[in-house]
Amino acid sequence: MGETPFALRVRAPEDGRYRVLLGGVIETPGTTPLNLHLKIAKNINDDGPQWADDDRVIASCAPGRATSSRGFGALSATVRLQKGETISAGGIADQPFILGTASLPGRTWMSVRWVGRY
């Protein structure tokens, strides 16, 4: 799968359930990928193989294609976090990729909201 840089990481300020929303652009400049995914994961601390770990990945989607090398997508999940645990947004592609792009500012984002105790 290759390296997967996380775009955003948020640390839980207290125990509870959190609603996580991710929307974004994933692009493989100059190439046509066979595989693009956006992912939300729990307690990922690097850009390595943890993104392939089913125990850490909370949600994943294959975004729709806007062009042969650019996808747009959104996904959501509700996750239980203890104080100090993290939630991260990332991507996977079979080509070198960019999560977010300067030509489309503000189109890649993550929202984390506390929704209650568990």
N, CA and C atoms as a LAMMPS dump frame, in Angstrom:
ITEM: TIMESTEP
0
ITEM: NUMBER OF ATOMS
354
ITEM: BOX BOUNDS ff ff ff
-5.0000000000000000e+02 5.0000000000000000e+02
-5.0000000000000000e+02 5.0000000000000000e+02
-5.0000000000000000e+02 5.0000000000000000e+02
ITEM: ATOMS id mol type element x y z
1 1 1 N 0.801 -1.194 0
2 1 2 C 0 0 0
3 1 3 C 0.847 1.262 0
4 2 1 N 2.049 1.2 0.45
5 2 2 C 2.88 2.395 0.451
6 2 3 C 2.675 3.243 1.687
7 3 1 N 3.426 4.294 1.786
8 3 2 C 3.338 5.199 2.925
9 3 3 C 2.058 6.025 2.867
10 4 1 N 1.514 6.34 4.017
11 4 2 C 0.249 7.066 4.098
12 4 3 C 0.361 8.216 5.066
13 5 1 N 0.67 9.404 4.584
14 5 2 C 0.748 10.522 5.52
15 5 3 C -0.627 10.893 6.058
16 6 1 N -0.71 11.137 7.361
17 6 2 C -1.983 11.593 7.898
18 6 3 C -2.111 13.073 7.619
19 7 1 N -3.312 13.488 7.287
20 7 2 C -3.554 14.897 6.98
21 7 3 C -3.795 15.671 8.255
22 8 1 N -4.55 15.085 9.132
23 8 2 C -4.967 15.769 10.348
24 8 3 C -4.987 14.771 11.49
25 9 1 N -4.682 15.25 12.694
26 9 2 C -4.785 14.398 13.882
27 9 3 C -5.304 15.27 15.01
28 10 1 N -6.293 14.755 15.74
29 10 2 C -6.903 15.476 16.86
30 10 3 C -6.815 14.586 18.093
31 11 1 N -6.437 15.175 19.221
32 11 2 C -6.337 14.457 20.496
33 11 3 C -7.601 14.715 21.312
34 12 1 N -8.203 13.648 21.853
35 12 2 C -9.428 13.772 22.653
36 12 3 C -9.13 14.503 23.963
37 13 1 N -9.873 15.568 24.276
38 13 2 C -9.647 16.301 25.521
39 13 3 C -10.267 15.619 26.735
40 14 1 N -11.218 14.696 26.512
41 14 2 C -11.836 13.957 27.615
42 14 3 C -12.434 12.664 27.077
43 15 1 N -12.745 11.732 27.986
44 15 2 C -13.378 10.473 27.599
45 15 3 C -14.748 10.755 26.983
46 16 1 N -15.114 9.959 25.995
47 16 2 C -16.454 10.099 25.444
48 16 3 C -16.586 9.542 24.042
49 17 1 N -17.771 9.746 23.505
50 17 2 C -18.053 9.402 22.109
51 17 3 C -17.829 10.651 21.278
52 18 1 N -17.201 10.457 20.133
53 18 2 C -16.906 11.568 19.239
54 18 3 C -17.434 11.241 17.843
55 19 1 N -18.042 12.228 17.229
56 19 2 C -18.506 12.12 15.845
57 19 3 C -17.412 12.718 14.974
58 20 1 N -16.911 11.931 14.029
59 20 2 C -15.819 12.357 13.165
60 20 3 C -16.33 12.429 11.733
61 21 1 N -16.097 13.555 11.097
62 21 2 C -16.451 13.753 9.69
63 21 3 C -15.181 14.088 8.928
64 22 1 N -15.022 13.486 7.762
65 22 2 C -13.878 13.764 6.903
66 22 3 C -14.382 13.986 5.493
67 23 1 N -13.972 15.064 4.903
68 23 2 C -14.267 15.327 3.497
69 23 3 C -12.978 15.725 2.828
70 24 1 N -12.8 15.274 1.594
71 24 2 C -11.525 15.657 1.014
72 24 3 C -11.315 15.325 -0.433
73 25 1 N -10.19 15.829 -0.874
74 25 2 C -9.679 15.619 -2.218
75 25 3 C -8.431 14.759 -2.08
76 26 1 N -8.33 13.717 -2.887
77 26 2 C -7.112 12.922 -2.953
78 26 3 C -6.716 12.88 -4.422
79 27 1 N -5.437 13.174 -4.677
80 27 2 C -5.004 13.339 -6.062
81 27 3 C -3.646 12.681 -6.285
82 28 1 N -3.493 12.047 -7.438
83 28 2 C -2.217 11.477 -7.862
84 28 3 C -1.765 12.263 -9.088
85 29 1 N -1.06 13.367 -8.889
86 29 2 C -0.719 14.26 -9.998
87 29 3 C 0.013 13.545 -11.134
88 30 1 N -0.523 13.691 -12.327
89 30 2 C 0.133 13.162 -13.517
90 30 3 C -0.036 11.679 -13.757
91 31 1 N -0.741 10.963 -12.875
92 31 2 C -0.92 9.516 -13.058
93 31 3 C -2.388 9.152 -12.882
94 32 1 N -2.75 7.982 -13.345
95 32 2 C -4.11 7.487 -13.178
96 32 3 C -4.063 6.298 -12.217
97 33 1 N -4.507 6.48 -10.979
98 33 2 C -4.444 5.386 -10.001
99 33 3 C -5.579 4.385 -10.212
100 34 1 N -5.347 3.169 -9.784
101 34 2 C -6.402 2.163 -9.767
102 34 3 C -7.135 2.183 -8.443
103 35 1 N -6.484 2.714 -7.413
104 35 2 C -7.001 2.607 -6.064
105 35 3 C -6.816 3.926 -5.318
106 36 1 N -7.909 4.523 -4.838
107 36 2 C -7.881 5.713 -3.989
108 36 3 C -8.812 5.473 -2.81
109 37 1 N -8.397 5.812 -1.603
110 37 2 C -9.256 5.693 -0.422
111 37 3 C -8.989 6.845 0.533
112 38 1 N -10.042 7.308 1.191
113 38 2 C -9.932 8.208 2.338
114 38 3 C -10.181 7.363 3.572
115 39 1 N -9.477 7.654 4.68
116 39 2 C -9.606 6.835 5.885
117 39 3 C -9.643 7.687 7.146
118 40 1 N -10.362 7.172 8.146
119 40 2 C -10.353 7.709 9.508
120 40 3 C -9.817 6.59 10.388
121 41 1 N -8.848 6.91 11.254
122 41 2 C -8.235 5.879 12.086
123 41 3 C -8.013 6.392 13.505
124 42 1 N -7.911 5.437 14.432
125 42 2 C -7.726 5.732 15.851
126 42 3 C -6.296 5.387 16.263
127 43 1 N -5.667 6.319 16.989
128 43 2 C -4.336 6.115 17.572
129 43 3 C -3.256 5.748 16.553
130 44 1 N -3.261 6.441 15.427
131 44 2 C -2.19 6.305 14.428
132 44 3 C -1.15 7.366 14.752
133 45 1 N 0.088 6.948 14.912
134 45 2 C 1.13 7.892 15.313
135 45 3 C 2.226 8.073 14.279
136 46 1 N 2.097 7.429 13.117
137 46 2 C 3.1 7.614 12.073
138 46 3 C 2.442 7.446 10.714
139 47 1 N 3.236 7.501 9.681
140 47 2 C 2.689 7.401 8.334
141 47 3 C 2.978 6.042 7.703
142 48 1 N 3.164 5.024 8.522
143 48 2 C 3.524 3.709 8.025
144 48 3 C 2.37 2.736 7.911
145 49 1 N 2.648 1.465 8.127
146 49 2 C 1.684 0.397 7.875
147 49 3 C 0.5 0.335 8.849
148 50 1 N 0.497 1.152 9.908
149 50 2 C -0.647 1.139 10.82
150 50 3 C -1.951 1.454 10.08
151 51 1 N -1.886 2.18 8.958
152 51 2 C -3.087 2.546 8.204
153 51 3 C -3.763 1.337 7.568
154 52 1 N -3.072 0.207 7.493
155 52 2 C -3.671 -1.015 6.957
156 52 3 C -4.232 -1.904 8.063
157 53 1 N -4.095 -1.503 9.32
158 53 2 C -4.516 -2.298 10.477
159 53 3 C -6.017 -2.111 10.722
160 54 1 N -6.788 -3.183 10.542
161 54 2 C -8.243 -3.103 10.712
162 54 3 C -8.665 -2.745 12.13
163 55 1 N -7.798 -2.971 13.11
164 55 2 C -8.129 -2.588 14.486
165 55 3 C -8.009 -1.082 14.7
166 56 1 N -7.3 -0.4 13.848
167 56 2 C -7.107 1.043 13.986
168 56 3 C -7.978 1.854 13.032
169 57 1 N -8.217 1.344 11.841
170 57 2 C -9.016 2.075 10.851
171 57 3 C -10.49 1.965 11.22
172 58 1 N -11.127 3.118 11.429
173 58 2 C -12.519 3.181 11.864
174 58 3 C -13.462 3.203 10.67
175 59 1 N -13.088 3.92 9.607
176 59 2 C -13.935 4.05 8.422
177 59 3 C -13.063 4.311 7.203
178 60 1 N -13.55 3.88 6.038
179 60 2 C -12.825 4.064 4.793
180 60 3 C -13.824 4.198 3.658
181 61 1 N -13.484 4.993 2.649
182 61 2 C -14.344 5.07 1.466
183 61 3 C -13.483 5.267 0.232
184 62 1 N -13.977 4.768 -0.883
185 62 2 C -13.354 5.017 -2.177
186 62 3 C -14.067 6.222 -2.773
187 63 1 N -13.389 7.359 -2.873
188 63 2 C -14.063 8.571 -3.338
189 63 3 C -14.431 8.501 -4.804
190 64 1 N -15.455 9.271 -5.165
191 64 2 C -15.83 9.384 -6.569
192 64 3 C -14.757 10.129 -7.338
193 65 1 N -14.651 9.836 -8.622
194 65 2 C -13.623 10.47 -9.45
195 65 3 C -14.142 11.753 -10.085
196 66 1 N -13.37 12.823 -9.931
197 66 2 C -13.659 14.076 -10.614
198 66 3 C -12.9 14.118 -11.942
199 67 1 N -11.689 13.576 -11.935
200 67 2 C -10.873 13.426 -13.136
201 67 3 C -10.212 12.056 -13.034
202 68 1 N -9.392 11.701 -14.006
203 68 2 C -8.748 10.384 -13.953
204 68 3 C -7.767 10.265 -12.793
205 69 1 N -7.277 11.411 -12.264
206 69 2 C -6.302 11.344 -11.179
207 69 3 C -6.767 11.992 -9.878
208 70 1 N -8.005 12.492 -9.83
209 70 2 C -8.491 13.198 -8.645
210 70 3 C -9.826 12.623 -8.186
211 71 1 N -9.915 12.363 -6.867
212 71 2 C -11.158 11.892 -6.27
213 71 3 C -11.624 12.816 -5.169
214 72 1 N -12.943 12.904 -4.999
215 72 2 C -13.563 13.666 -3.918
216 72 3 C -14.396 12.697 -3.101
217 73 1 N -14.351 12.786 -1.793
218 73 2 C -15.152 11.892 -0.983
219 73 3 C -15.404 12.442 0.4
220 74 1 N -16.319 11.783 1.1
221 74 2 C -16.636 12.148 2.478
222 74 3 C -17.057 10.892 3.219
223 75 1 N -16.766 10.851 4.506
224 75 2 C -17.202 9.743 5.338
225 75 3 C -17.334 10.214 6.773
226 76 1 N -18.028 9.409 7.567
227 76 2 C -18.222 9.755 8.973
228 76 3 C -18.181 8.5 9.822
229 77 1 N -17.91 8.707 11.1
230 77 2 C -17.883 7.601 12.057
231 77 3 C -18.11 8.172 13.452
232 78 1 N -18.648 7.345 14.324
233 78 2 C -18.733 7.676 15.739
234 78 3 C -17.799 6.719 16.458
235 79 1 N -16.913 7.265 17.276
236 79 2 C -15.876 6.449 17.904
237 79 3 C -15.764 6.799 19.381
238 80 1 N -15.468 5.781 20.19
239 80 2 C -15.204 5.995 21.61
240 80 3 C -13.722 6.277 21.783
241 81 1 N -13.415 7.377 22.468
242 81 2 C -12.029 7.743 22.735
243 81 3 C -11.856 8.032 24.219
244 82 1 N -10.721 7.641 24.753
245 82 2 C -10.352 8.034 26.095
246 82 3 C -9.495 9.293 25.997
247 83 1 N -9.47 10.062 27.063
248 83 2 C -8.677 11.285 27.088
249 83 3 C -7.253 10.991 26.615
250 84 1 N -6.774 11.781 25.66
251 84 2 C -5.425 11.628 25.142
252 84 3 C -5.298 10.764 23.902
253 85 1 N -6.308 9.926 23.608
254 85 2 C -6.255 9.131 22.386
255 85 3 C -6.456 10.057 21.185
256 86 1 N -6.032 9.59 20.011
257 86 2 C -6.108 10.432 18.826
258 86 3 C -6.99 9.822 17.738
259 87 1 N -7.493 10.706 16.905
260 87 2 C -8.225 10.319 15.703
261 87 3 C -7.529 11.036 14.552
262 88 1 N -7.283 10.319 13.445
263 88 2 C -6.532 10.878 12.328
264 88 3 C -7.266 10.665 11.019
265 89 1 N -6.986 11.541 10.058
266 89 2 C -7.502 11.419 8.702
267 89 3 C -6.324 11.125 7.785
268 90 1 N -6.539 10.257 6.823
269 90 2 C -5.466 9.92 5.9
270 90 3 C -6.016 9.407 4.592
271 91 1 N -5.123 8.961 3.752
272 91 2 C -5.507 8.423 2.457
273 91 3 C -4.618 7.269 2.061
274 92 1 N -5.075 6.531 1.08
275 92 2 C -4.318 5.418 0.513
276 92 3 C -4.454 5.528 -1.003
277 93 1 N -3.383 5.298 -1.712
278 93 2 C -3.421 5.234 -3.17
279 93 3 C -2.322 4.297 -3.639
280 94 1 N -2.476 3.771 -4.849
281 94 2 C -1.444 2.896 -5.396
282 94 3 C -0.394 3.678 -6.185
283 95 1 N -0.466 4.998 -6.126
284 95 2 C 0.499 5.906 -6.742
285 95 3 C 0.865 6.963 -5.696
286 96 1 N 1.972 7.661 -5.856
287 96 2 C 2.231 8.794 -4.955
288 96 3 C 1.061 9.773 -5.034
289 97 1 N 0.63 10.286 -3.877
290 97 2 C -0.581 11.101 -3.87
291 97 3 C -0.464 12.291 -2.947
292 98 1 N -1.424 13.204 -3.115
293 98 2 C -1.579 14.372 -2.264
294 98 3 C -2.969 14.291 -1.653
295 99 1 N -3.072 14.448 -0.352
296 99 2 C -4.375 14.538 0.308
297 99 3 C -4.637 16.014 0.527
298 100 1 N -5.581 16.549 -0.227
299 100 2 C -5.772 17.994 -0.274
300 100 3 C -4.892 18.539 -1.383
301 101 1 N -5.226 19.679 -1.902
302 101 2 C -4.432 20.266 -2.968
303 101 3 C -4.544 21.785 -2.923
304 102 1 N -3.455 22.454 -3.192
305 102 2 C -3.43 23.92 -3.132
306 102 3 C -4.363 24.548 -4.156
307 103 1 N -4.625 23.84 -5.263
308 103 2 C -5.503 24.403 -6.296
309 103 3 C -6.974 24.38 -5.876
310 104 1 N -7.3 23.643 -4.818
311 104 2 C -8.67 23.576 -4.287
312 104 3 C -8.635 23.801 -2.777
313 105 1 N -8.3 25.008 -2.327
314 105 2 C -8.149 25.251 -0.884
315 105 3 C -9.457 25.056 -0.118
316 106 1 N -9.323 24.513 1.074
317 106 2 C -10.482 24.33 1.937
318 106 3 C -11.355 23.144 1.593
319 107 1 N -10.968 22.333 0.636
320 107 2 C -11.803 21.199 0.238
321 107 3 C -11.478 19.92 1.002
322 108 1 N -10.396 19.919 1.761
323 108 2 C -10.066 18.755 2.578
324 108 3 C -10.117 19.2 4.036
325 109 1 N -10.964 18.525 4.826
326 109 2 C -11.217 18.962 6.198
327 109 3 C -11.613 17.776 7.062
328 110 1 N -11.479 17.959 8.362
329 110 2 C -11.937 16.965 9.333
330 110 3 C -12.601 17.708 10.478
331 111 1 N -13.715 17.175 10.945
332 111 2 C -14.442 17.731 12.082
333 111 3 C -14.57 16.648 13.138
334 112 1 N -14.265 17 14.386
335 112 2 C -14.4 16.062 15.51
336 112 3 C -15.245 16.757 16.572
337 113 1 N -16.349 16.114 16.93
338 113 2 C -17.271 16.712 17.907
339 113 3 C -17.602 15.698 18.996
340 114 1 N -17.489 16.131 20.245
341 114 2 C -17.871 15.289 21.384
342 114 3 C -19.387 15.191 21.394
343 115 1 N -19.911 13.951 21.467
344 115 2 C -21.374 13.784 21.449
345 115 3 C -21.934 13.13 22.702
346 116 1 N -21.081 12.737 23.636
347 116 2 C -21.599 12.195 24.889
348 116 3 C -20.676 11.17 25.536
349 117 1 N -21.095 10.743 26.706
350 117 2 C -20.36 9.715 27.443
351 117 3 C -20.648 8.349 26.827
352 118 1 N -19.778 7.399 27.14
353 118 2 C -20.045 6.031 26.674
354 118 3 C -20.227 5.054 27.774
